[in-house]
Amino acid sequence: MNVLLYAAKQTESGERLKRSIEASASLEALVHCCNMPELIRHFQTPDPLPKIVVLLAANRQDLKIFEAYRFRLEQVFFILVLPAADAETVACGHQLRPRFIAYQDSDFSEVCAVLDRLEARRDGLSSGDKPCAP
């Protein structure tokens, strides 16, 4: 599977998320956007996005920027990592209509599991056949 990841390199949670995705047994290619202008360039090009997009929102401002590109996100399997679990942030995140929501303080094993199940479905395999790499 091919994945577009937005997570700032300088954050601990961004690095953990990247490592978790890289550990996925089904990962073929990872495009890592390290800053918002780079991500926006991907959204603004007419080229199709990878089928899977994982966005780590550092704050609610990031969520507002993502909202401007919701039409692009609706075309792909989109996973959103929220900065906090407070009601307002979660409500903002749900407005983007991601397929899965995680939180920055998680270990991201659930993100890896979702990616592997998605790939297993695509390959016509059961979800237990392609576990995350340790």
N, C-alpha and C positions, 0 to 999 in steps of 0.2 A: 504494500500500500504506500501511497505517496501522501505526505502530510505537510501542510503549511503551518508553522508554529510562530506565534508572536509572543515573545517573552523577553524582556530586557535582560541582557547578559549579566548586568551588574547586580541583579537581585538574587538572593539565595533561593527563593522559591522558583524563579525562572530557570536557574541552573538545575534544580531538582526535577522540575517538570521536563526539561530537555533530556536529562539522563534517563528518566523513566520512559519517555517515548523512544529513545534510542535503544532501550533494552527490549523493546517489543520484538518478538520473533517474526512478526509479519511486516516489519518496516522495510520498505525498499528504498525510499528517498525522503529526506527531511530538508525542507527549506526553512531556515530559521531567520526570521526578521527580528533584528535586535533593537529597532527603534520605530517609532510611529511613522515617520516619513517613508521608511522602507516598506512598511505594511500598506500604507496608503497607495504607494506606487503599484503594488500588486492588485489592490482593489480597483484602481483606475485604469489599468491596462485592459484591452479587449480580450486578452488571452484568458482561457478558462483557468479557474483556480484549481488546485489539487482537489480531489473528491472529499478530502478531510481537512478541516481547518480547526486548529486549537488556539484559542486566544486567552491569554492571561491578562486580566485587567488589573492594573496596579492601583486604580482608584476609580471613582465614579466618572471622572472626566474621560477616562479611556472608554467607559461604557457609552458615553454620549458620542464620542467619535465613531465607535463601532456602529451606533444607530444610523449614522449617515450612510453606511454601506450595507444595511440590512438586506437590501435587494440582492446583493452578491452573496451574502451568507445564506440566504434562503435556497440557493442553488446547490449547496454542498451539505455534507454531514458536518455539523458545527458543534464543537465542544467549547464551553465557556468556563474559565476558572475565575471565580469572584474573589475580591480582596477581603470581604467580610461577609458574615451571615446575618447582618442586621436586616430588618424588614424592608427598609427603603432600597438598599443595595440589591437584595434578592429580587424585589419587584422590578427594578431597572433591568436586571439580568434576564428575567423572564420575558420582558417586552421584546428582547432580541430573538426570542424563540429558538434557543439552542436545543440540540437533541439531548445534551447531557450537561449538567452543572456540577462543578467541583469547587473546592475552596483552597486558597493558597496555603492554609495551614495543614492540609492533608498530605499524606505520603505519596499521592498520585497513583497508587496501585490500581484504584478504580478506573482511572483514565486509561491506563494500559489495558485493563481487562475489557473495557468498552471497545478500544481499538482492535483488540484481538478477536472479540466476538463479531465485530463488524466485518473484519477480513474473513473470518471463518464462514459467515453467512454468504459472503460474496463468492467464496470458493465452494460453497455447498457442503461444508463440513459442520459437525456439531461444535458447540462452543468450547467443549473440553479438549479438542484436538490440537489447539495451538495456544498453549499457555504462554504468559509473559516469560521472557528469559530472566533468570535471577539477577 
